[in-house]
Amino acid sequence: MRRVTLLAVLTIAAVTNGSAQTNKPGRVDNGKTRIAQLVEANVIAVHAFQVLLAKSSGKGDKSCFSPGSLSDAELGALSDHQSNLLKADVKVV
């Protein structure tokens, strides 16, 4: 639930930030870039968690939960890192 809430907050912040500012061509807004990175990282980590969950439960279609080239240890590291980020102060992240 905390993961979904953080993802929703970050997505809303990205959309709000993007509509409130006008970007000139070639201008990079580091705030929007960071939010986009966090949202993408969250999606990747949630998938890693779901792959591990599907493997450990033995349920579901394995083709739906492909780990790609990542090992179980790498998937676990992604999931753990995301968990730690979600526990951190949002201002620090």
PyMOL Python script that loads the backbone (N, CA, C, O; Angstrom):
from pymol import cmd

cmd.read_pdbstr("""\
ATOM      1  N   MET A   1       0.820  -1.188   0.000  1.00  0.00           N
ATOM      2  CA  MET A   1       0.000   0.000   0.000  1.00  0.00           C
ATOM      3  C   MET A   1       0.866   1.254   0.000  1.00  0.00           C
ATOM      4  O   MET A   1       0.569   2.213  -0.713  1.00  0.00           O
ATOM      5  N   ARG A   2       1.946   1.254   0.804  1.00  0.00           N
ATOM      6  CA  ARG A   2       2.845   2.411   0.852  1.00  0.00           C
ATOM      7  C   ARG A   2       3.485   2.635  -0.507  1.00  0.00           C
ATOM      8  O   ARG A   2       3.687   3.777  -0.921  1.00  0.00           O
ATOM      9  N   ARG A   3       3.808   1.539  -1.210  1.00  0.00           N
ATOM     10  CA  ARG A   3       4.437   1.657  -2.521  1.00  0.00           C
ATOM     11  C   ARG A   3       3.494   2.313  -3.516  1.00  0.00           C
ATOM     12  O   ARG A   3       3.894   3.197  -4.273  1.00  0.00           O
ATOM     13  N   VAL A   4       2.259   1.881  -3.511  1.00  0.00           N
ATOM     14  CA  VAL A   4       1.269   2.442  -4.425  1.00  0.00           C
ATOM     15  C   VAL A   4       1.050   3.917  -4.114  1.00  0.00           C
ATOM     16  O   VAL A   4       0.940   4.734  -5.028  1.00  0.00           O
ATOM     17  N   THR A   5       0.987   4.259  -2.835  1.00  0.00           N
ATOM     18  CA  THR A   5       0.783   5.645  -2.429  1.00  0.00           C
ATOM     19  C   THR A   5       1.940   6.515  -2.883  1.00  0.00           C
ATOM     20  O   THR A   5       1.723   7.601  -3.422  1.00  0.00           O
ATOM     21  N   LEU A   6       3.175   6.052  -2.671  1.00  0.00           N
ATOM     22  CA  LEU A   6       4.336   6.841  -3.082  1.00  0.00           C
ATOM     23  C   LEU A   6       4.368   6.995  -4.590  1.00  0.00           C
ATOM     24  O   LEU A   6       4.659   8.080  -5.095  1.00  0.00           O
ATOM     25  N   LEU A   7       4.076   5.934  -5.314  1.00  0.00           N
ATOM     26  CA  LEU A   7       4.060   6.013  -6.764  1.00  0.00           C
ATOM     27  C   LEU A   7       3.017   7.019  -7.227  1.00  0.00           C
ATOM     28  O   LEU A   7       3.277   7.806  -8.138  1.00  0.00           O
ATOM     29  N   ALA A   8       1.843   7.003  -6.612  1.00  0.00           N
ATOM     30  CA  ALA A   8       0.788   7.947  -6.976  1.00  0.00           C
ATOM     31  C   ALA A   8       1.221   9.378  -6.685  1.00  0.00           C
ATOM     32  O   ALA A   8       1.004  10.270  -7.505  1.00  0.00           O
ATOM     33  N   VAL A   9       1.829   9.603  -5.529  1.00  0.00           N
ATOM     34  CA  VAL A   9       2.286  10.946  -5.159  1.00  0.00           C
ATOM     35  C   VAL A   9       3.350  11.436  -6.130  1.00  0.00           C
ATOM     36  O   VAL A   9       3.306  12.584  -6.572  1.00  0.00           O
ATOM     37  N   LEU A  10       4.301  10.578  -6.463  1.00  0.00           N
ATOM     38  CA  LEU A  10       5.357  10.976  -7.387  1.00  0.00           C
ATOM     39  C   LEU A  10       4.807  11.249  -8.781  1.00  0.00           C
ATOM     40  O   LEU A  10       5.248  12.182  -9.451  1.00  0.00           O
ATOM     41  N   THR A  11       3.857  10.450  -9.216  1.00  0.00           N
ATOM     42  CA  THR A  11       3.263  10.647 -10.532  1.00  0.00           C
ATOM     43  C   THR A  11       2.493  11.962 -10.576  1.00  0.00           C
ATOM     44  O   THR A  11       2.619  12.725 -11.533  1.00  0.00           O
ATOM     45  N   ILE A  12       1.700  12.227  -9.548  1.00  0.00           N
ATOM     46  CA  ILE A  12       0.942  13.480  -9.486  1.00  0.00           C
ATOM     47  C   ILE A  12       1.899  14.671  -9.440  1.00  0.00           C
ATOM     48  O   ILE A  12       1.670  15.687 -10.096  1.00  0.00           O
ATOM     49  N   ALA A  13       2.960  14.536  -8.668  1.00  0.00           N
ATOM     50  CA  ALA A  13       3.943  15.625  -8.585  1.00  0.00           C
ATOM     51  C   ALA A  13       4.589  15.878  -9.946  1.00  0.00           C
ATOM     52  O   ALA A  13       4.819  17.028 -10.320  1.00  0.00           O
ATOM     53  N   ALA A  14       4.880  14.820 -10.678  1.00  0.00           N
ATOM     54  CA  ALA A  14       5.498  14.975 -11.994  1.00  0.00           C
ATOM     55  C   ALA A  14       4.548  15.669 -12.956  1.00  0.00           C
ATOM     56  O   ALA A  14       4.957  16.560 -13.700  1.00  0.00           O
ATOM     57  N   VAL A  15       3.293  15.270 -12.944  1.00  0.00           N
ATOM     58  CA  VAL A  15       2.305  15.878 -13.826  1.00  0.00           C
ATOM     59  C   VAL A  15       2.064  17.331 -13.448  1.00  0.00           C
ATOM     60  O   VAL A  15       2.033  18.204 -14.315  1.00  0.00           O
ATOM     61  N   THR A  16       1.893  17.591 -12.160  1.00  0.00           N
ATOM     62  CA  THR A  16       1.650  18.955 -11.687  1.00  0.00           C
ATOM     63  C   THR A  16       2.830  19.853 -11.989  1.00  0.00           C
ATOM     64  O   THR A  16       2.651  20.982 -12.447  1.00  0.00           O
ATOM     65  N   ASN A  17       4.018  19.374 -11.742  1.00  0.00           N
ATOM     66  CA  ASN A  17       5.225  20.146 -11.991  1.00  0.00           C
ATOM     67  C   ASN A  17       5.362  20.444 -13.477  1.00  0.00           C
ATOM     68  O   ASN A  17       5.767  21.544 -13.853  1.00  0.00           O
ATOM     69  N   GLY A  18       5.033  19.494 -14.308  1.00  0.00           N
ATOM     70  CA  GLY A  18       5.153  19.680 -15.747  1.00  0.00           C
ATOM     71  C   GLY A  18       4.150  20.669 -16.292  1.00  0.00           C
ATOM     72  O   GLY A  18       4.471  21.418 -17.215  1.00  0.00           O
ATOM     73  N   SER A  19       2.941  20.697 -15.750  1.00  0.00           N
ATOM     74  CA  SER A  19       1.929  21.605 -16.265  1.00  0.00           C
ATOM     75  C   SER A  19       2.067  23.010 -15.686  1.00  0.00           C
ATOM     76  O   SER A  19       1.552  23.967 -16.265  1.00  0.00           O
ATOM     77  N   ALA A  20       2.747  23.146 -14.566  1.00  0.00           N
ATOM     78  CA  ALA A  20       2.883  24.449 -13.930  1.00  0.00           C
ATOM     79  C   ALA A  20       4.032  25.260 -14.519  1.00  0.00           C
ATOM     80  O   ALA A  20       4.094  26.475 -14.326  1.00  0.00           O
ATOM     81  N   GLN A  21       4.934  24.607 -15.229  1.00  0.00           N
ATOM     82  CA  GLN A  21       6.095  25.292 -15.775  1.00  0.00           C
ATOM     83  C   GLN A  21       6.096  25.174 -17.280  1.00  0.00           C
ATOM     84  O   GLN A  21       5.590  24.208 -17.852  1.00  0.00           O
ATOM     85  N   THR A  22       6.678  26.181 -17.908  1.00  0.00           N
ATOM     86  CA  THR A  22       6.893  26.080 -19.351  1.00  0.00           C
ATOM     87  C   THR A  22       8.368  25.900 -19.566  1.00  0.00           C
ATOM     88  O   THR A  22       9.176  26.716 -19.121  1.00  0.00           O
ATOM     89  N   ASN A  23       8.724  24.836 -20.244  1.00  0.00           N
ATOM     90  CA  ASN A  23      10.125  24.560 -20.497  1.00  0.00           C
ATOM     91  C   ASN A  23      10.545  25.143 -21.831  1.00  0.00           C
ATOM     92  O   ASN A  23       9.861  24.983 -22.842  1.00  0.00           O
ATOM     93  N   LYS A  24      11.669  25.813 -21.816  1.00  0.00           N
ATOM     94  CA  LYS A  24      12.247  26.294 -23.055  1.00  0.00           C
ATOM     95  C   LYS A  24      12.995  25.139 -23.691  1.00  0.00           C
ATOM     96  O   LYS A  24      13.497  24.270 -22.977  1.00  0.00           O
ATOM     97  N   PRO A  25      13.083  25.103 -25.011  1.00  0.00           N
ATOM     98  CA  PRO A  25      13.832  24.015 -25.661  1.00  0.00           C
ATOM     99  C   PRO A  25      15.259  23.947 -25.120  1.00  0.00           C
ATOM    100  O   PRO A  25      15.923  24.971 -24.964  1.00  0.00           O
ATOM    101  N   GLY A  26      15.714  22.745 -24.840  1.00  0.00           N
ATOM    102  CA  GLY A  26      17.073  22.538 -24.351  1.00  0.00           C
ATOM    103  C   GLY A  26      17.222  22.716 -22.845  1.00  0.00           C
ATOM    104  O   GLY A  26      18.274  22.398 -22.291  1.00  0.00           O
ATOM    105  N   ARG A  27      16.192  23.215 -22.177  1.00  0.00           N
ATOM    106  CA  ARG A  27      16.269  23.406 -20.726  1.00  0.00           C
ATOM    107  C   ARG A  27      15.981  22.098 -20.020  1.00  0.00           C
ATOM    108  O   ARG A  27      14.999  21.422 -20.323  1.00  0.00           O
ATOM    109  N   VAL A  28      16.830  21.749 -19.087  1.00  0.00           N
ATOM    110  CA  VAL A  28      16.637  20.527 -18.311  1.00  0.00           C
ATOM    111  C   VAL A  28      16.227  20.919 -16.908  1.00  0.00           C
ATOM    112  O   VAL A  28      16.913  21.693 -16.240  1.00  0.00           O
ATOM    113  N   ASP A  29      15.113  20.384 -16.472  1.00  0.00           N
ATOM    114  CA  ASP A  29      14.639  20.632 -15.113  1.00  0.00           C
ATOM    115  C   ASP A  29      15.021  19.422 -14.279  1.00  0.00           C
ATOM    116  O   ASP A  29      14.424  18.355 -14.420  1.00  0.00           O
ATOM    117  N   ASN A  30      16.013  19.581 -13.411  1.00  0.00           N
ATOM    118  CA  ASN A  30      16.504  18.452 -12.619  1.00  0.00           C
ATOM    119  C   ASN A  30      15.437  17.866 -11.716  1.00  0.00           C
ATOM    120  O   ASN A  30      15.464  16.664 -11.450  1.00  0.00           O
ATOM    121  N   GLY A  31      14.495  18.672 -11.232  1.00  0.00           N
ATOM    122  CA  GLY A  31      13.421  18.158 -10.393  1.00  0.00           C
ATOM    123  C   GLY A  31      12.552  17.177 -11.145  1.00  0.00           C
ATOM    124  O   GLY A  31      12.234  16.107 -10.625  1.00  0.00           O
ATOM    125  N   LYS A  32      12.165  17.519 -12.352  1.00  0.00           N
ATOM    126  CA  LYS A  32      11.333  16.622 -13.146  1.00  0.00           C
ATOM    127  C   LYS A  32      12.125  15.384 -13.551  1.00  0.00           C
ATOM    128  O   LYS A  32      11.578  14.282 -13.598  1.00  0.00           O
ATOM    129  N   THR A  33      13.382  15.560 -13.839  1.00  0.00           N
ATOM    130  CA  THR A  33      14.208  14.416 -14.200  1.00  0.00           C
ATOM    131  C   THR A  33      14.298  13.446 -13.026  1.00  0.00           C
ATOM    132  O   THR A  33      14.192  12.235 -13.223  1.00  0.00           O
ATOM    133  N   ARG A  34      14.490  13.945 -11.831  1.00  0.00           N
ATOM    134  CA  ARG A  34      14.598  13.100 -10.636  1.00  0.00           C
ATOM    135  C   ARG A  34      13.288  12.374 -10.374  1.00  0.00           C
ATOM    136  O   ARG A  34      13.287  11.187 -10.047  1.00  0.00           O
ATOM    137  N   ILE A  35      12.173  13.082 -10.518  1.00  0.00           N
ATOM    138  CA  ILE A  35      10.882  12.444 -10.302  1.00  0.00           C
ATOM    139  C   ILE A  35      10.659  11.345 -11.331  1.00  0.00           C
ATOM    140  O   ILE A  35      10.192  10.258 -10.991  1.00  0.00           O
ATOM    141  N   ALA A  36      10.988  11.623 -12.576  1.00  0.00           N
ATOM    142  CA  ALA A  36      10.833  10.608 -13.620  1.00  0.00           C
ATOM    143  C   ALA A  36      11.702   9.392 -13.317  1.00  0.00           C
ATOM    144  O   ALA A  36      11.276   8.255 -13.524  1.00  0.00           O
ATOM    145  N   GLN A  37      12.917   9.627 -12.829  1.00  0.00           N
ATOM    146  CA  GLN A  37      13.802   8.517 -12.464  1.00  0.00           C
ATOM    147  C   GLN A  37      13.207   7.702 -11.327  1.00  0.00           C
ATOM    148  O   GLN A  37      13.255   6.473 -11.356  1.00  0.00           O
ATOM    149  N   LEU A  38      12.653   8.368 -10.334  1.00  0.00           N
ATOM    150  CA  LEU A  38      12.066   7.665  -9.192  1.00  0.00           C
ATOM    151  C   LEU A  38      10.852   6.840  -9.610  1.00  0.00           C
ATOM    152  O   LEU A  38      10.670   5.714  -9.147  1.00  0.00           O
ATOM    153  N   VAL A  39      10.031   7.403 -10.480  1.00  0.00           N
ATOM    154  CA  VAL A  39       8.852   6.670 -10.946  1.00  0.00           C
ATOM    155  C   VAL A  39       9.280   5.445 -11.741  1.00  0.00           C
ATOM    156  O   VAL A  39       8.739   4.357 -11.544  1.00  0.00           O
ATOM    157  N   GLU A  40      10.248   5.613 -12.637  1.00  0.00           N
ATOM    158  CA  GLU A  40      10.728   4.479 -13.435  1.00  0.00           C
ATOM    159  C   GLU A  40      11.370   3.418 -12.546  1.00  0.00           C
ATOM    160  O   GLU A  40      11.141   2.224 -12.737  1.00  0.00           O
ATOM    161  N   ALA A  41      12.166   3.849 -11.583  1.00  0.00           N
ATOM    162  CA  ALA A  41      12.803   2.909 -10.662  1.00  0.00           C
ATOM    163  C   ALA A  41      11.758   2.153  -9.853  1.00  0.00           C
ATOM    164  O   ALA A  41      11.919   0.961  -9.591  1.00  0.00           O
ATOM    165  N   ASN A  42      10.699   2.828  -9.460  1.00  0.00           N
ATOM    166  CA  ASN A  42       9.637   2.187  -8.690  1.00  0.00           C
ATOM    167  C   ASN A  42       8.945   1.113  -9.521  1.00  0.00           C
ATOM    168  O   ASN A  42       8.656   0.028  -9.017  1.00  0.00           O
ATOM    169  N   VAL A  43       8.683   1.407 -10.777  1.00  0.00           N
ATOM    170  CA  VAL A  43       8.042   0.428 -11.663  1.00  0.00           C
ATOM    171  C   VAL A  43       8.929  -0.804 -11.813  1.00  0.00           C
ATOM    172  O   VAL A  43       8.442  -1.932 -11.747  1.00  0.00           O
ATOM    173  N   ILE A  44      10.221  -0.593 -12.012  1.00  0.00           N
ATOM    174  CA  ILE A  44      11.165  -1.702 -12.172  1.00  0.00           C
ATOM    175  C   ILE A  44      11.231  -2.541 -10.897  1.00  0.00           C
ATOM    176  O   ILE A  44      11.217  -3.771 -10.956  1.00  0.00           O
ATOM    177  N   ALA A  45      11.301  -1.871  -9.748  1.00  0.00           N
ATOM    178  CA  ALA A  45      11.406  -2.592  -8.478  1.00  0.00           C
ATOM    179  C   ALA A  45      10.131  -3.352  -8.141  1.00  0.00           C
ATOM    180  O   ALA A  45      10.192  -4.450  -7.587  1.00  0.00           O
ATOM    181  N   VAL A  46       8.974  -2.778  -8.470  1.00  0.00           N
ATOM    182  CA  VAL A  46       7.715  -3.492  -8.236  1.00  0.00           C
ATOM    183  C   VAL A  46       7.673  -4.746  -9.096  1.00  0.00           C
ATOM    184  O   VAL A  46       7.228  -5.800  -8.641  1.00  0.00           O
ATOM    185  N   HIS A  47       8.135  -4.638 -10.338  1.00  0.00           N
ATOM    186  CA  HIS A  47       8.167  -5.820 -11.203  1.00  0.00           C
ATOM    187  C   HIS A  47       9.109  -6.878 -10.626  1.00  0.00           C
ATOM    188  O   HIS A  47       8.793  -8.067 -10.628  1.00  0.00           O
ATOM    189  N   ALA A  48      10.273  -6.434 -10.131  1.00  0.00           N
ATOM    190  CA  ALA A  48      11.227  -7.371  -9.529  1.00  0.00           C
ATOM    191  C   ALA A  48      10.582  -8.094  -8.350  1.00  0.00           C
ATOM    192  O   ALA A  48      10.722  -9.309  -8.210  1.00  0.00           O
ATOM    193  N   PHE A  49       9.880  -7.350  -7.508  1.00  0.00           N
ATOM    194  CA  PHE A  49       9.196  -7.939  -6.360  1.00  0.00           C
ATOM    195  C   PHE A  49       8.158  -8.961  -6.829  1.00  0.00           C
ATOM    196  O   PHE A  49       8.065 -10.054  -6.269  1.00  0.00           O
ATOM    197  N   GLN A  50       7.383  -8.612  -7.849  1.00  0.00           N
ATOM    198  CA  GLN A  50       6.338  -9.497  -8.347  1.00  0.00           C
ATOM    199  C   GLN A  50       6.933 -10.765  -8.967  1.00  0.00           C
ATOM    200  O   GLN A  50       6.362 -11.846  -8.823  1.00  0.00           O
ATOM    201  N   VAL A  51       8.060 -10.644  -9.649  1.00  0.00           N
ATOM    202  CA  VAL A  51       8.731 -11.818 -10.219  1.00  0.00           C
ATOM    203  C   VAL A  51       9.150 -12.764  -9.103  1.00  0.00           C
ATOM    204  O   VAL A  51       8.913 -13.969  -9.183  1.00  0.00           O
ATOM    205  N   LEU A  52       9.775 -12.216  -8.060  1.00  0.00           N
ATOM    206  CA  LEU A  52      10.197 -13.055  -6.931  1.00  0.00           C
ATOM    207  C   LEU A  52       9.006 -13.693  -6.234  1.00  0.00           C
ATOM    208  O   LEU A  52       9.060 -14.855  -5.833  1.00  0.00           O
ATOM    209  N   LEU A  53       7.931 -12.928  -6.090  1.00  0.00           N
ATOM    210  CA  LEU A  53       6.721 -13.441  -5.460  1.00  0.00           C
ATOM    211  C   LEU A  53       6.131 -14.586  -6.278  1.00  0.00           C
ATOM    212  O   LEU A  53       5.734 -15.608  -5.718  1.00  0.00           O
ATOM    213  N   ALA A  54       6.071 -14.423  -7.580  1.00  0.00           N
ATOM    214  CA  ALA A  54       5.525 -15.472  -8.454  1.00  0.00           C
ATOM    215  C   ALA A  54       6.390 -16.733  -8.392  1.00  0.00           C
ATOM    216  O   ALA A  54       5.877 -17.852  -8.368  1.00  0.00           O
ATOM    217  N   LYS A  55       7.715 -16.532  -8.366  1.00  0.00           N
ATOM    218  CA  LYS A  55       8.623 -17.690  -8.284  1.00  0.00           C
ATOM    219  C   LYS A  55       8.455 -18.431  -6.959  1.00  0.00           C
ATOM    220  O   LYS A  55       8.389 -19.660  -6.933  1.00  0.00           O
ATOM    221  N   SER A  56       8.386 -17.684  -5.872  1.00  0.00           N
ATOM    222  CA  SER A  56       8.323 -18.327  -4.558  1.00  0.00           C
ATOM    223  C   SER A  56       6.971 -18.992  -4.302  1.00  0.00           C
ATOM    224  O   SER A  56       6.895 -19.979  -3.571  1.00  0.00           O
ATOM    225  N   SER A  57       5.910 -18.458  -4.898  1.00  0.00           N
ATOM    226  CA  SER A  57       4.583 -19.028  -4.671  1.00  0.00           C
ATOM    227  C   SER A  57       4.321 -20.227  -5.570  1.00  0.00           C
ATOM    228  O   SER A  57       3.499 -21.085  -5.245  1.00  0.00           O
ATOM    229  N   GLY A  58       5.018 -20.287  -6.699  1.00  0.00           N
ATOM    230  CA  GLY A  58       4.787 -21.372  -7.641  1.00  0.00           C
ATOM    231  C   GLY A  58       3.490 -21.221  -8.413  1.00  0.00           C
ATOM    232  O   GLY A  58       3.077 -22.132  -9.130  1.00  0.00           O
ATOM    233  N   LYS A  59       2.849 -20.076  -8.267  1.00  0.00           N
ATOM    234  CA  LYS A  59       1.580 -19.823  -8.952  1.00  0.00           C
ATOM    235  C   LYS A  59       1.810 -18.856 -10.104  1.00  0.00           C
ATOM    236  O   LYS A  59       2.816 -18.147 -10.149  1.00  0.00           O
ATOM    237  N   GLY A  60       0.878 -18.840 -11.016  1.00  0.00           N
ATOM    238  CA  GLY A  60       0.943 -17.886 -12.113  1.00  0.00           C
ATOM    239  C   GLY A  60       1.733 -18.415 -13.291  1.00  0.00           C
ATOM    240  O   GLY A  60       2.458 -19.405 -13.192  1.00  0.00           O
ATOM    241  N   ASP A  61       1.575 -17.736 -14.388  1.00  0.00           N
ATOM    242  CA  ASP A  61       2.259 -18.096 -15.624  1.00  0.00           C
ATOM    243  C   ASP A  61       3.655 -17.482 -15.616  1.00  0.00           C
ATOM    244  O   ASP A  61       3.800 -16.261 -15.547  1.00  0.00           O
ATOM    245  N   LYS A  62       4.670 -18.318 -15.686  1.00  0.00           N
ATOM    246  CA  LYS A  62       6.051 -17.831 -15.607  1.00  0.00           C
ATOM    247  C   LYS A  62       6.388 -16.863 -16.734  1.00  0.00           C
ATOM    248  O   LYS A  62       7.246 -15.995 -16.570  1.00  0.00           O
ATOM    249  N   SER A  63       5.719 -17.004 -17.880  1.00  0.00           N
ATOM    250  CA  SER A  63       6.008 -16.098 -18.990  1.00  0.00           C
ATOM    251  C   SER A  63       5.539 -14.677 -18.698  1.00  0.00           C
ATOM    252  O   SER A  63       6.013 -13.729 -19.324  1.00  0.00           O
ATOM    253  N   CYS A  64       4.623 -14.522 -17.763  1.00  0.00           N
ATOM    254  CA  CYS A  64       4.143 -13.185 -17.380  1.00  0.00           C
ATOM    255  C   CYS A  64       5.094 -12.499 -16.414  1.00  0.00           C
ATOM    256  O   CYS A  64       5.028 -11.281 -16.246  1.00  0.00           O
ATOM    257  N   PHE A  65       5.962 -13.244 -15.788  1.00  0.00           N
ATOM    258  CA  PHE A  65       6.857 -12.703 -14.777  1.00  0.00           C
ATOM    259  C   PHE A  65       8.307 -12.992 -15.124  1.00  0.00           C
ATOM    260  O   PHE A  65       9.035 -13.605 -14.343  1.00  0.00           O
ATOM    261  N   SER A  66       8.716 -12.547 -16.297  1.00  0.00           N
ATOM    262  CA  SER A  66      10.078 -12.787 -16.759  1.00  0.00           C
ATOM    263  C   SER A  66      11.066 -11.900 -16.008  1.00  0.00           C
ATOM    264  O   SER A  66      10.861 -10.690 -15.913  1.00  0.00           O
ATOM    265  N   PRO A  67      12.135 -12.489 -15.474  1.00  0.00           N
ATOM    266  CA  PRO A  67      13.151 -11.690 -14.794  1.00  0.00           C
ATOM    267  C   PRO A  67      14.132 -11.046 -15.765  1.00  0.00           C
ATOM    268  O   PRO A  67      15.019 -10.300 -15.352  1.00  0.00           O
ATOM    269  N   GLY A  68      13.972 -11.336 -17.063  1.00  0.00           N
ATOM    270  CA  GLY A  68      14.950 -10.830 -18.020  1.00  0.00           C
ATOM    271  C   GLY A  68      16.298 -11.454 -17.746  1.00  0.00           C
ATOM    272  O   GLY A  68      16.401 -12.667 -17.561  1.00  0.00           O
ATOM    273  N   SER A  69      17.323 -10.638 -17.718  1.00  0.00           N
ATOM    274  CA  SER A  69      18.676 -11.156 -17.485  1.00  0.00           C
ATOM    275  C   SER A  69      19.086 -11.057 -16.017  1.00  0.00           C
ATOM    276  O   SER A  69      20.246 -11.303 -15.684  1.00  0.00           O
ATOM    277  N   LEU A  70      18.153 -10.701 -15.138  1.00  0.00           N
ATOM    278  CA  LEU A  70      18.480 -10.511 -13.724  1.00  0.00           C
ATOM    279  C   LEU A  70      18.369 -11.813 -12.938  1.00  0.00           C
ATOM    280  O   LEU A  70      17.453 -12.609 -13.142  1.00  0.00           O
ATOM    281  N   SER A  71      19.321 -12.002 -12.040  1.00  0.00           N
ATOM    282  CA  SER A  71      19.288 -13.166 -11.158  1.00  0.00           C
ATOM    283  C   SER A  71      18.333 -12.889 -10.000  1.00  0.00           C
ATOM    284  O   SER A  71      17.887 -11.759  -9.802  1.00  0.00           O
ATOM    285  N   ASP A  72      18.029 -13.931  -9.248  1.00  0.00           N
ATOM    286  CA  ASP A  72      17.173 -13.755  -8.073  1.00  0.00           C
ATOM    287  C   ASP A  72      17.810 -12.789  -7.068  1.00  0.00           C
ATOM    288  O   ASP A  72      17.108 -12.009  -6.424  1.00  0.00           O
ATOM    289  N   ALA A  73      19.130 -12.843  -6.936  1.00  0.00           N
ATOM    290  CA  ALA A  73      19.822 -11.944  -6.010  1.00  0.00           C
ATOM    291  C   ALA A  73      19.692 -10.491  -6.472  1.00  0.00           C
ATOM    292  O   ALA A  73      19.502  -9.595  -5.650  1.00  0.00           O
ATOM    293  N   GLU A  74      19.794 -10.258  -7.772  1.00  0.00           N
ATOM    294  CA  GLU A  74      19.646  -8.900  -8.294  1.00  0.00           C
ATOM    295  C   GLU A  74      18.206  -8.395  -8.145  1.00  0.00           C
ATOM    296  O   GLU A  74      17.978  -7.228  -7.828  1.00  0.00           O
ATOM    297  N   LEU A  75      17.244  -9.288  -8.376  1.00  0.00           N
ATOM    298  CA  LEU A  75      15.845  -8.919  -8.175  1.00  0.00           C
ATOM    299  C   LEU A  75      15.594  -8.562  -6.712  1.00  0.00           C
ATOM    300  O   LEU A  75      14.909  -7.585  -6.409  1.00  0.00           O
ATOM    301  N   GLY A  76      16.152  -9.361  -5.814  1.00  0.00           N
ATOM    302  CA  GLY A  76      16.012  -9.095  -4.379  1.00  0.00           C
ATOM    303  C   GLY A  76      16.649  -7.772  -3.980  1.00  0.00           C
ATOM    304  O   GLY A  76      16.103  -7.038  -3.156  1.00  0.00           O
ATOM    305  N   ALA A  77      17.807  -7.465  -4.565  1.00  0.00           N
ATOM    306  CA  ALA A  77      18.484  -6.208  -4.258  1.00  0.00           C
ATOM    307  C   ALA A  77      17.647  -5.012  -4.722  1.00  0.00           C
ATOM    308  O   ALA A  77      17.557  -4.006  -4.018  1.00  0.00           O
ATOM    309  N   LEU A  78      17.041  -5.122  -5.896  1.00  0.00           N
ATOM    310  CA  LEU A  78      16.163  -4.053  -6.384  1.00  0.00           C
ATOM    311  C   LEU A  78      14.977  -3.854  -5.448  1.00  0.00           C
ATOM    312  O   LEU A  78      14.633  -2.727  -5.092  1.00  0.00           O
ATOM    313  N   SER A  79      14.370  -4.945  -5.063  1.00  0.00           N
ATOM    314  CA  SER A  79      13.206  -4.889  -4.183  1.00  0.00           C
ATOM    315  C   SER A  79      13.577  -4.306  -2.816  1.00  0.00           C
ATOM    316  O   SER A  79      12.840  -3.486  -2.267  1.00  0.00           O
ATOM    317  N   ASP A  80      14.706  -4.726  -2.275  1.00  0.00           N
ATOM    318  CA  ASP A  80      15.159  -4.217  -0.971  1.00  0.00           C
ATOM    319  C   ASP A  80      15.491  -2.725  -1.039  1.00  0.00           C
ATOM    320  O   ASP A  80      15.169  -1.965  -0.126  1.00  0.00           O
ATOM    321  N   HIS A  81      16.134  -2.319  -2.127  1.00  0.00           N
ATOM    322  CA  HIS A  81      16.504  -0.909  -2.287  1.00  0.00           C
ATOM    323  C   HIS A  81      15.240  -0.045  -2.360  1.00  0.00           C
ATOM    324  O   HIS A  81      15.176   1.023  -1.750  1.00  0.00           O
ATOM    325  N   GLN A  82      14.251  -0.509  -3.100  1.00  0.00           N
ATOM    326  CA  GLN A  82      12.995   0.217  -3.193  1.00  0.00           C
ATOM    327  C   GLN A  82      12.330   0.315  -1.819  1.00  0.00           C
ATOM    328  O   GLN A  82      11.818   1.370  -1.445  1.00  0.00           O
ATOM    329  N   SER A  83      12.340  -0.764  -1.089  1.00  0.00           N
ATOM    330  CA  SER A  83      11.744  -0.775   0.244  1.00  0.00           C
ATOM    331  C   SER A  83      12.404   0.276   1.131  1.00  0.00           C
ATOM    332  O   SER A  83      11.723   0.993   1.864  1.00  0.00           O
ATOM    333  N   ASN A  84      13.733   0.366   1.063  1.00  0.00           N
ATOM    334  CA  ASN A  84      14.459   1.356   1.858  1.00  0.00           C
ATOM    335  C   ASN A  84      14.141   2.778   1.413  1.00  0.00           C
ATOM    336  O   ASN A  84      14.027   3.676   2.247  1.00  0.00           O
ATOM    337  N   LEU A  85      13.995   2.993   0.097  1.00  0.00           N
ATOM    338  CA  LEU A  85      13.630   4.320  -0.394  1.00  0.00           C
ATOM    339  C   LEU A  85      12.251   4.735   0.096  1.00  0.00           C
ATOM    340  O   LEU A  85      12.029   5.890   0.458  1.00  0.00           O
ATOM    341  N   LEU A  86      11.325   3.773   0.104  1.00  0.00           N
ATOM    342  CA  LEU A  86       9.965   4.079   0.534  1.00  0.00           C
ATOM    343  C   LEU A  86       9.895   4.402   2.025  1.00  0.00           C
ATOM    344  O   LEU A  86       8.978   5.095   2.468  1.00  0.00           O
ATOM    345  N   LYS A  87      10.849   3.910   2.793  1.00  0.00           N
ATOM    346  CA  LYS A  87      10.900   4.193   4.220  1.00  0.00           C
ATOM    347  C   LYS A  87      11.605   5.514   4.514  1.00  0.00           C
ATOM    348  O   LYS A  87      11.494   6.046   5.619  1.00  0.00           O
ATOM    349  N   ALA A  88      12.330   6.045   3.529  1.00  0.00           N
ATOM    350  CA  ALA A  88      13.112   7.260   3.729  1.00  0.00           C
ATOM    351  C   ALA A  88      12.229   8.506   3.665  1.00  0.00           C
ATOM    352  O   ALA A  88      11.112   8.473   3.149  1.00  0.00           O
ATOM    353  N   ASP A  89      12.749   9.582   4.193  1.00  0.00           N
ATOM    354  CA  ASP A  89      12.067  10.870   4.113  1.00  0.00           C
ATOM    355  C   ASP A  89      11.985  11.298   2.654  1.00  0.00           C
ATOM    356  O   ASP A  89      12.996  11.300   1.951  1.00  0.00           O
ATOM    357  N   VAL A  90      10.797  11.658   2.194  1.00  0.00           N
ATOM    358  CA  VAL A  90      10.576  12.009   0.792  1.00  0.00           C
ATOM    359  C   VAL A  90      11.456  13.173   0.369  1.00  0.00           C
ATOM    360  O   VAL A  90      11.926  13.210  -0.768  1.00  0.00           O
ATOM    361  N   LYS A  91      11.684  14.118   1.260  1.00  0.00           N
ATOM    362  CA  LYS A  91      12.527  15.289   0.928  1.00  0.00           C
ATOM    363  C   LYS A  91      13.970  14.869   0.661  1.00  0.00           C
ATOM    364  O   LYS A  91      14.657  15.489  -0.150  1.00  0.00           O
ATOM    365  N   VAL A  92      14.422  13.837   1.331  1.00  0.00           N
ATOM    366  CA  VAL A  92      15.791  13.355   1.145  1.00  0.00           C
ATOM    367  C   VAL A  92      15.916  12.603  -0.175  1.00  0.00           C
ATOM    368  O   VAL A  92      16.921  12.706  -0.879  1.00  0.00           O
ATOM    369  N   VAL A  93      14.864  11.843  -0.490  1.00  0.00           N
ATOM    370  CA  VAL A  93      14.866  11.047  -1.718  1.00  0.00           C
ATOM    371  C   VAL A  93      14.804  11.986  -2.902  1.00  0.00           C
ATOM    372  O   VAL A  93      14.795  11.535  -4.048  1.00  0.00           O
TER     373      VAL A  93
END
""", "prot")
cmd.dss("prot")
cmd.show_as("cartoon", "prot")
cmd.util.cbc("prot")
cmd.orient("prot")
